[in-house]
Amino acid sequence: MMFSYVTHEVRVVFGAGTVTRLPEELERGGFDRVMLLATASRPDERAMIARLSGDRLAGEYAGARLHVPVEVVADARETLARLRPASLLAVGGGSAIGLGKALAFESGLPLAVVATTYSGSEMTAIWGSSDGKAKRTFRNTEVAPRLVIYDPELTYGLPPAVSAASGMNAIAHCVEADYAPEANPVVSFLAMEGLRHLARHLPTVVASPGDVDGRSGALLGAHFAGRALDMTSMGLEHKLAHILGGSFGLNHAEAHAALVPWVTAWNAPAAPATVARIAGALGVADGAQGLVDLSRRLGIRTLGELGFAPERIPHAVELALGLSFPNPRPVDAEGVRWILEQAM
């Protein structure tokens, strides 16, 4: 057996109530004069983080948006120039964290994260931005957060549908990491542990939103998923999700959630070992069908329900075929069209 992998240095603090340790963790990590990054949708959460940051807070920017539009990055850059912070602190999910990574790349400032969704973005060096026509992604070690705090109590504000889609987004990380070219025993362990935790606990999160064990289990699964994705390349599923978000305006997590069962089913003939491991993690006979069944159990919306019209499929196929990315099965127009039609 021979394999290799690279990880970046990060301190992870996990557990109910751990957000109260933010002041000491910022001090421990040397995060001073932090610029707080968040979306406008959860002001109470943002106010709490600002209060906990105390005199380390240089100021805040609450304009983070889905897909990290380039105009938002430019606007946040002006705030950064005015505040002149020494570090960045993102609170939320992929929107806030993605903005934090974009600013970290441009400024060289260290990034800390308080994660409140199941996106897994907090554990990766992957980032991107959109210009209204397309979403472009990059991978730079220097943007990876150096401190991540997971407090499952902060996820209580997520509606069940958002929790479900966010969790299926993390499941997409698990699936694609396991059959990526860089996959190895460590990646597979993290991916399948992530999948096992998410599949077990997401139904509880959706059915009983106040269940702290369900929240903790799903958040731990998302952590594993993010770690696995950080070690590997993104394949067809992620590229399609980025196309649907960056070029057609669909919600990122919901696009992932609608796509992952069908991309897995299409890739299944070329990735039998991965599909077998998925089946084992789900406790079912057929891994791809198990993801379809889980998706339906969680009430995941189809692409059609998200607003993607069938007449847009040819353009989406064209965009996918214009990209270069690894995938266990050679990607062709017929295959991409089949996936999108099934996900409708």
C-alpha positions as a Markdown table, in Angstrom:
| # | Residue | x | y | z |
|---|---|---|---|---|
| 1 | Met | 0.0 | 0.0 | 0.0 |
| 2 | Met | 1.3 | 3.4 | -1.0 |
| 3 | Phe | -0.4 | 6.8 | -0.9 |
| 4 | Ser | 0.2 | 10.5 | 0.0 |
| 5 | Tyr | -1.9 | 13.4 | 1.0 |
| 6 | Val | -1.5 | 17.0 | 2.2 |
| 7 | Thr | -3.5 | 18.8 | 4.9 |
| 8 | His | -3.3 | 22.4 | 6.1 |
| 9 | Glu | -2.8 | 23.5 | 9.7 |
| 10 | Val | -6.1 | 24.3 | 11.4 |
| 11 | Arg | -7.4 | 24.3 | 15.0 |
| 12 | Val | -10.9 | 22.8 | 15.3 |
| 13 | Val | -13.1 | 23.3 | 18.3 |
| 14 | Phe | -16.2 | 21.2 | 18.3 |
| 15 | Gly | -19.1 | 20.9 | 20.7 |
| 16 | Ala | -22.4 | 22.4 | 22.1 |
| 17 | Gly | -21.7 | 25.7 | 23.7 |
| 18 | Thr | -18.2 | 26.1 | 22.3 |
| 19 | Val | -19.0 | 29.4 | 20.6 |
| 20 | Thr | -18.6 | 31.0 | 24.1 |
| 21 | Arg | -14.9 | 30.1 | 23.9 |
| 22 | Leu | -14.5 | 32.4 | 20.9 |
| 23 | Pro | -12.6 | 35.1 | 22.8 |
| 24 | Glu | -10.0 | 32.7 | 24.2 |
| 25 | Glu | -9.7 | 30.9 | 20.8 |
| 26 | Leu | -9.1 | 34.2 | 19.0 |
| 27 | Glu | -6.4 | 35.1 | 21.5 |
| 28 | Arg | -4.8 | 31.7 | 21.3 |
| 29 | Gly | -4.6 | 31.9 | 17.5 |
| 30 | Gly | -3.4 | 35.4 | 17.4 |
| 31 | Phe | -6.5 | 36.8 | 15.7 |
| 32 | Asp | -6.5 | 40.5 | 16.4 |
| 33 | Arg | -8.5 | 43.3 | 15.0 |
| 34 | Val | -10.9 | 41.0 | 13.3 |
| 35 | Met | -13.3 | 42.0 | 10.5 |
| 36 | Leu | -16.5 | 40.0 | 10.9 |
| 37 | Leu | -18.1 | 38.7 | 7.7 |
| 38 | Ala | -21.7 | 37.4 | 7.6 |
| 39 | Thr | -24.9 | 37.5 | 5.6 |
| 40 | Ala | -27.7 | 40.0 | 6.5 |
| 41 | Ser | -30.2 | 37.2 | 7.2 |
| 42 | Arg | -29.2 | 36.3 | 10.8 |
| 43 | Pro | -28.6 | 39.6 | 12.7 |
| 44 | Asp | -28.9 | 38.1 | 16.2 |
| 45 | Glu | -26.2 | 35.6 | 15.4 |
| 46 | Arg | -24.0 | 38.2 | 14.0 |
| 47 | Ala | -24.5 | 40.5 | 17.0 |
| 48 | Met | -23.6 | 37.6 | 19.4 |
| 49 | Ile | -20.3 | 36.9 | 17.6 |
| 50 | Ala | -19.5 | 40.6 | 17.5 |
| 51 | Arg | -20.2 | 40.8 | 21.3 |
| 52 | Leu | -18.0 | 37.8 | 21.9 |
| 53 | Ser | -15.2 | 39.2 | 19.8 |
| 54 | Gly | -15.1 | 42.2 | 22.2 |
| 55 | Asp | -12.3 | 44.7 | 21.7 |
| 56 | Arg | -10.7 | 42.4 | 19.1 |
| 57 | Leu | -13.5 | 43.5 | 16.7 |
| 58 | Ala | -12.4 | 46.0 | 14.1 |
| 59 | Gly | -15.8 | 46.1 | 12.4 |
| 60 | Glu | -18.1 | 44.0 | 10.2 |
| 61 | Tyr | -19.4 | 43.5 | 6.8 |
| 62 | Ala | -22.8 | 41.8 | 6.5 |
| 63 | Gly | -23.3 | 41.7 | 2.8 |
| 64 | Ala | -22.1 | 38.2 | 2.0 |
| 65 | Arg | -24.2 | 36.5 | -0.6 |
| 66 | Leu | -24.7 | 33.2 | -2.4 |
| 67 | His | -22.0 | 32.2 | -4.9 |
| 68 | Val | -19.7 | 35.1 | -3.8 |
| 69 | Pro | -20.5 | 37.6 | -6.5 |
| 70 | Val | -17.5 | 39.6 | -7.7 |
| 71 | Glu | -19.3 | 42.9 | -6.9 |
| 72 | Val | -19.8 | 41.8 | -3.3 |
| 73 | Val | -16.1 | 41.0 | -3.0 |
| 74 | Ala | -15.3 | 44.5 | -4.4 |
| 75 | Asp | -17.7 | 46.1 | -1.9 |
| 76 | Ala | -16.2 | 44.1 | 1.0 |
| 77 | Arg | -12.7 | 45.0 | -0.2 |
| 78 | Glu | -13.6 | 48.7 | 0.3 |
| 79 | Thr | -14.7 | 48.0 | 3.9 |
| 80 | Leu | -11.5 | 46.1 | 4.5 |
| 81 | Ala | -9.5 | 49.0 | 3.3 |
| 82 | Arg | -11.4 | 51.3 | 5.6 |
| 83 | Leu | -11.2 | 49.1 | 8.7 |
| 84 | Arg | -7.6 | 47.9 | 8.1 |
| 85 | Pro | -8.1 | 44.7 | 10.1 |
| 86 | Ala | -5.4 | 42.2 | 11.0 |
| 87 | Ser | -7.5 | 39.1 | 10.6 |
| 88 | Leu | -10.9 | 37.9 | 9.3 |
| 89 | Leu | -13.7 | 36.1 | 11.1 |
| 90 | Ala | -16.6 | 34.6 | 9.0 |
| 91 | Val | -19.8 | 33.3 | 10.7 |
| 92 | Gly | -22.3 | 31.3 | 8.7 |
| 93 | Gly | -22.1 | 28.8 | 5.8 |
| 94 | Gly | -20.7 | 28.8 | 2.3 |
| 95 | Ser | -21.6 | 32.4 | 1.5 |
| 96 | Ala | -19.8 | 34.1 | 4.4 |
| 97 | Ile | -16.9 | 31.6 | 4.4 |
| 98 | Gly | -16.5 | 31.9 | 0.6 |
| 99 | Leu | -16.3 | 35.7 | 1.0 |
| 100 | Gly | -13.7 | 35.3 | 3.8 |
| 101 | Lys | -11.6 | 33.1 | 1.5 |
| 102 | Ala | -11.7 | 35.6 | -1.3 |
| 103 | Leu | -10.6 | 38.4 | 1.0 |
| 104 | Ala | -8.0 | 36.2 | 2.6 |
| 105 | Phe | -6.6 | 35.5 | -0.9 |
| 106 | Glu | -6.4 | 39.1 | -1.8 |
| 107 | Ser | -5.2 | 40.5 | 1.5 |
| 108 | Gly | -3.1 | 37.6 | 3.0 |
| 109 | Leu | -5.0 | 38.0 | 6.3 |
| 110 | Pro | -5.6 | 34.8 | 8.4 |
| 111 | Leu | -9.2 | 33.6 | 8.5 |
| 112 | Ala | -11.2 | 32.1 | 11.4 |
| 113 | Val | -14.7 | 30.6 | 11.0 |
| 114 | Val | -17.7 | 29.9 | 13.1 |
| 115 | Ala | -19.6 | 27.3 | 11.0 |
| 116 | Thr | -23.4 | 27.3 | 11.3 |
| 117 | Thr | -24.4 | 25.0 | 8.3 |
| 118 | Tyr | -23.4 | 21.6 | 7.0 |
| 119 | Ser | -21.6 | 22.9 | 3.9 |
| 120 | Gly | -18.1 | 21.7 | 4.9 |
| 121 | Ser | -16.5 | 24.7 | 3.2 |
| 122 | Glu | -14.8 | 25.7 | 6.5 |
| 123 | Met | -12.4 | 22.7 | 6.1 |
| 124 | Thr | -11.2 | 23.4 | 2.6 |
| 125 | Ala | -8.8 | 25.6 | 0.7 |
| 126 | Ile | -11.3 | 25.7 | -2.2 |
| 127 | Trp | -12.9 | 29.1 | -3.0 |
| 128 | Gly | -14.6 | 30.8 | -5.9 |
| 129 | Ser | -16.6 | 33.8 | -7.1 |
| 130 | Ser | -19.3 | 34.4 | -9.7 |
| 131 | Asp | -19.9 | 37.2 | -12.2 |
| 132 | Gly | -23.5 | 36.5 | -13.2 |
| 133 | Lys | -22.4 | 34.4 | -16.2 |
| 134 | Ala | -20.3 | 31.7 | -14.5 |
| 135 | Lys | -18.8 | 30.6 | -11.2 |
| 136 | Arg | -15.0 | 30.0 | -11.1 |
| 137 | Thr | -13.3 | 28.0 | -8.4 |
| 138 | Phe | -9.8 | 27.9 | -7.2 |
| 139 | Arg | -7.6 | 26.1 | -4.6 |
| 140 | Asn | -5.1 | 28.0 | -2.6 |
| 141 | Thr | -3.7 | 26.8 | 0.7 |
| 142 | Glu | -3.4 | 30.3 | 2.1 |
| 143 | Val | -7.1 | 30.9 | 2.1 |
| 144 | Ala | -7.9 | 27.9 | 4.3 |
| 145 | Pro | -9.3 | 28.9 | 7.7 |
| 146 | Arg | -6.8 | 28.5 | 10.6 |
| 147 | Leu | -9.5 | 28.3 | 13.3 |
| 148 | Val | -12.9 | 26.6 | 12.9 |
| 149 | Ile | -15.5 | 26.5 | 15.7 |
| 150 | Tyr | -18.4 | 24.1 | 15.4 |
| 151 | Asp | -21.3 | 24.7 | 17.8 |
| 152 | Pro | -24.3 | 22.6 | 16.9 |
| 153 | Glu | -26.5 | 25.0 | 18.9 |
| 154 | Leu | -25.9 | 27.6 | 16.2 |
| 155 | Thr | -27.6 | 25.4 | 13.6 |
| 156 | Tyr | -31.0 | 25.6 | 15.3 |
| 157 | Gly | -31.9 | 28.6 | 13.3 |
| 158 | Leu | -31.7 | 26.7 | 10.0 |
| 159 | Pro | -35.1 | 25.7 | 8.6 |
| 160 | Pro | -35.4 | 21.9 | 8.1 |
| 161 | Ala | -35.3 | 22.3 | 4.3 |
| 162 | Val | -32.1 | 24.3 | 4.5 |
| 163 | Ser | -30.5 | 21.8 | 6.8 |
| 164 | Ala | -31.5 | 18.9 | 4.5 |
| 165 | Ala | -30.0 | 20.6 | 1.4 |
| 166 | Ser | -26.9 | 21.7 | 3.2 |
| 167 | Gly | -26.4 | 18.1 | 4.5 |
| 168 | Met | -26.8 | 16.6 | 1.0 |
| 169 | Asn | -24.3 | 19.2 | -0.2 |
| 170 | Ala | -21.8 | 17.6 | 2.3 |
| 171 | Ile | -22.8 | 14.2 | 1.1 |
| 172 | Ala | -21.8 | 15.2 | -2.4 |
| 173 | His | -18.3 | 16.0 | -1.0 |
| 174 | Cys | -18.2 | 12.5 | 0.4 |
| 175 | Val | -19.1 | 10.8 | -2.8 |
| 176 | Glu | -16.8 | 12.7 | -5.1 |
| 177 | Ala | -13.9 | 12.6 | -2.7 |
| 178 | Asp | -14.1 | 8.8 | -2.6 |
| 179 | Tyr | -13.7 | 8.3 | -6.3 |
| 180 | Ala | -11.4 | 11.2 | -7.0 |
| 181 | Pro | -8.0 | 10.5 | -8.5 |
| 182 | Glu | -6.3 | 11.5 | -5.2 |
| 183 | Ala | -8.5 | 9.1 | -3.2 |
| 184 | Asn | -6.7 | 6.9 | -0.6 |
| 185 | Pro | -7.6 | 5.0 | 2.5 |
| 186 | Val | -7.5 | 8.2 | 4.7 |
| 187 | Val | -9.8 | 10.0 | 2.2 |
| 188 | Ser | -12.2 | 7.0 | 2.0 |
| 189 | Phe | -12.4 | 6.7 | 5.7 |
| 190 | Leu | -13.3 | 10.4 | 6.2 |
| 191 | Ala | -15.7 | 10.3 | 3.3 |
| 192 | Met | -17.6 | 7.3 | 4.4 |
| 193 | Glu | -17.6 | 8.3 | 8.1 |
| 194 | Gly | -19.0 | 11.6 | 6.9 |
| 195 | Leu | -21.7 | 9.9 | 4.8 |
| 196 | Arg | -22.6 | 7.5 | 7.6 |
| 197 | His | -23.1 | 10.4 | 10.1 |
| 198 | Leu | -25.0 | 12.6 | 7.7 |
| 199 | Ala | -27.3 | 9.8 | 6.5 |
| 200 | Arg | -28.0 | 8.8 | 10.1 |
| 201 | His | -28.6 | 12.2 | 11.6 |
| 202 | Leu | -30.1 | 14.4 | 8.8 |
| 203 | Pro | -33.5 | 12.7 | 9.0 |
| 204 | Thr | -33.5 | 13.5 | 12.7 |
| 205 | Val | -32.5 | 17.1 | 12.1 |
| 206 | Val | -35.4 | 17.5 | 9.6 |
| 207 | Ala | -38.0 | 15.7 | 11.7 |
| 208 | Ser | -36.9 | 17.0 | 15.2 |
| 209 | Pro | -35.0 | 20.3 | 14.7 |
| 210 | Gly | -34.3 | 20.7 | 18.4 |
| 211 | Asp | -32.5 | 17.3 | 18.8 |
| 212 | Val | -29.0 | 18.3 | 19.9 |
| 213 | Asp | -27.6 | 14.8 | 19.2 |
| 214 | Gly | -28.9 | 14.9 | 15.6 |
| 215 | Arg | -27.4 | 18.4 | 15.1 |
| 216 | Ser | -24.1 | 17.3 | 16.5 |
| 217 | Gly | -23.9 | 14.1 | 14.5 |
| 218 | Ala | -24.8 | 15.9 | 11.2 |
| 219 | Leu | -22.2 | 18.6 | 11.9 |
| 220 | Leu | -19.5 | 16.0 | 12.6 |
| 221 | Gly | -20.4 | 14.4 | 9.3 |
| 222 | Ala | -20.1 | 17.7 | 7.5 |
| 223 | His | -16.6 | 18.2 | 9.1 |
| 224 | Phe | -15.5 | 14.8 | 7.9 |
| 225 | Ala | -16.9 | 15.6 | 4.4 |
| 226 | Gly | -15.1 | 18.9 | 4.2 |
| 227 | Arg | -11.8 | 17.2 | 5.3 |
| 228 | Ala | -12.2 | 14.6 | 2.5 |
| 229 | Leu | -13.0 | 17.1 | -0.2 |
| 230 | Asp | -10.0 | 19.3 | 0.8 |
| 231 | Met | -7.7 | 16.4 | -0.1 |
| 232 | Thr | -9.2 | 15.7 | -3.5 |
| 233 | Ser | -10.3 | 17.1 | -6.8 |
| 234 | Met | -13.9 | 18.0 | -7.7 |
| 235 | Gly | -15.6 | 16.0 | -10.4 |
| 236 | Leu | -18.8 | 16.2 | -12.5 |
| 237 | Glu | -21.2 | 16.6 | -9.7 |
| 238 | His | -19.5 | 19.7 | -8.3 |
| 239 | Lys | -19.0 | 21.2 | -11.7 |
| 240 | Leu | -22.7 | 20.8 | -12.6 |
| 241 | Ala | -23.7 | 22.4 | -9.2 |
| 242 | His | -21.4 | 25.3 | -9.9 |
| 243 | Ile | -22.8 | 25.7 | -13.4 |
| 244 | Leu | -26.4 | 25.7 | -12.1 |
| 245 | Gly | -25.5 | 28.2 | -9.5 |
| 246 | Gly | -23.2 | 30.5 | -11.3 |
| 247 | Ser | -24.9 | 30.5 | -14.7 |
| 248 | Phe | -28.5 | 29.8 | -13.8 |
| 249 | Gly | -28.8 | 31.3 | -10.4 |
| 250 | Leu | -29.8 | 28.2 | -8.4 |
| 251 | Asn | -29.1 | 27.9 | -4.7 |
| 252 | His | -25.7 | 26.2 | -4.3 |
| 253 | Ala | -26.6 | 23.6 | -1.7 |
| 254 | Glu | -30.0 | 22.8 | -3.2 |
| 255 | Ala | -28.4 | 22.2 | -6.6 |
| 256 | His | -25.9 | 19.8 | -5.0 |
| 257 | Ala | -28.8 | 18.1 | -3.2 |
| 258 | Ala | -30.8 | 17.6 | -6.4 |
| 259 | Leu | -27.8 | 16.3 | -8.4 |
| 260 | Val | -25.8 | 14.0 | -6.2 |
| 261 | Pro | -28.0 | 10.9 | -6.3 |
| 262 | Trp | -28.2 | 11.0 | -10.1 |
| 263 | Val | -24.5 | 11.8 | -10.8 |
| 264 | Thr | -23.7 | 8.9 | -8.5 |
| 265 | Ala | -26.1 | 6.6 | -10.4 |
| 266 | Trp | -24.6 | 7.7 | -13.7 |
| 267 | Asn | -21.0 | 7.2 | -12.5 |
| 268 | Ala | -21.8 | 3.9 | -10.8 |
| 269 | Pro | -20.6 | 1.6 | -13.6 |
| 270 | Ala | -17.2 | 3.2 | -13.5 |
| 271 | Ala | -16.9 | 3.4 | -9.7 |
| 272 | Pro | -18.2 | 0.1 | -8.3 |
| 273 | Ala | -16.0 | 0.2 | -5.2 |
| 274 | Thr | -17.2 | 3.6 | -4.2 |
| 275 | Val | -20.9 | 2.6 | -4.8 |
| 276 | Ala | -20.3 | -0.5 | -2.7 |
| 277 | Arg | -18.8 | 1.6 | 0.1 |
| 278 | Ile | -21.7 | 4.0 | -0.1 |
| 279 | Ala | -24.1 | 1.1 | 0.2 |
| 280 | Gly | -22.2 | -0.1 | 3.3 |
| 281 | Ala | -22.3 | 3.4 | 4.9 |
| 282 | Leu | -26.1 | 3.7 | 4.2 |
| 283 | Gly | -26.8 | 0.1 | 5.2 |
| 284 | Val | -28.6 | -0.7 | 1.9 |
| 285 | Ala | -28.0 | -3.0 | -1.1 |
| 286 | Asp | -27.5 | -0.3 | -3.8 |
| 287 | Gly | -25.6 | 2.8 | -2.9 |
| 288 | Ala | -26.9 | 5.0 | -5.7 |
| 289 | Gln | -30.5 | 4.0 | -5.0 |
| 290 | Gly | -29.9 | 4.6 | -1.3 |
| 291 | Leu | -29.0 | 8.2 | -2.1 |
| 292 | Val | -32.1 | 8.6 | -4.1 |
| 293 | Asp | -34.2 | 7.2 | -1.3 |
| 294 | Leu | -32.4 | 9.5 | 1.3 |
| 295 | Ser | -33.0 | 12.5 | -0.9 |
| 296 | Arg | -36.7 | 11.8 | -1.1 |
| 297 | Arg | -36.9 | 11.1 | 2.7 |
| 298 | Leu | -35.4 | 14.5 | 3.3 |
| 299 | Gly | -37.8 | 16.2 | 1.0 |
| 300 | Ile | -35.1 | 17.5 | -1.4 |
| 301 | Arg | -36.5 | 19.7 | -4.1 |
| 302 | Thr | -35.9 | 18.8 | -7.8 |
| 303 | Leu | -34.2 | 21.1 | -10.2 |
| 304 | Gly | -37.5 | 21.9 | -11.7 |
| 305 | Glu | -38.9 | 22.9 | -8.3 |
| 306 | Leu | -35.8 | 25.1 | -7.9 |
| 307 | Gly | -36.7 | 27.0 | -11.1 |
| 308 | Phe | -34.5 | 25.3 | -13.6 |
| 309 | Ala | -36.4 | 24.9 | -16.9 |
| 310 | Pro | -36.0 | 21.9 | -19.2 |
| 311 | Glu | -35.2 | 24.1 | -22.2 |
| 312 | Arg | -32.0 | 25.2 | -20.4 |
| 313 | Ile | -30.6 | 21.7 | -20.3 |
| 314 | Pro | -28.8 | 22.0 | -23.7 |
| 315 | His | -27.0 | 25.1 | -22.6 |
| 316 | Ala | -26.0 | 23.5 | -19.3 |
| 317 | Val | -24.7 | 20.5 | -21.2 |
| 318 | Glu | -22.6 | 22.8 | -23.4 |
| 319 | Leu | -21.1 | 24.5 | -20.4 |
| 320 | Ala | -20.2 | 21.2 | -18.7 |
| 321 | Leu | -18.5 | 19.9 | -21.8 |
| 322 | Gly | -16.5 | 23.0 | -22.0 |
| 323 | Leu | -14.8 | 22.4 | -18.7 |
| 324 | Ser | -11.9 | 20.1 | -17.8 |
| 325 | Phe | -12.2 | 18.0 | -14.6 |
| 326 | Pro | -11.5 | 14.5 | -13.4 |
| 327 | Asn | -14.4 | 12.0 | -13.3 |
| 328 | Pro | -14.5 | 8.2 | -13.1 |
| 329 | Arg | -16.6 | 7.9 | -16.2 |
| 330 | Pro | -15.8 | 9.9 | -19.4 |
| 331 | Val | -18.3 | 12.8 | -19.6 |
| 332 | Asp | -20.4 | 13.2 | -22.7 |
| 333 | Ala | -23.4 | 15.1 | -23.7 |
| 334 | Glu | -25.8 | 12.2 | -23.4 |
| 335 | Gly | -24.7 | 11.5 | -19.9 |
| 336 | Val | -25.0 | 15.1 | -18.6 |
| 337 | Arg | -28.4 | 15.4 | -20.3 |
| 338 | Trp | -29.6 | 12.2 | -18.6 |
| 339 | Ile | -28.4 | 13.4 | -15.2 |
| 340 | Leu | -30.2 | 16.7 | -15.5 |
| 341 | Glu | -33.4 | 15.1 | -16.8 |
| 342 | Gln | -33.4 | 12.7 | -13.9 |
| 343 | Ala | -32.8 | 15.5 | -11.4 |
| 344 | Met | -35.8 | 17.5 | -12.8 |
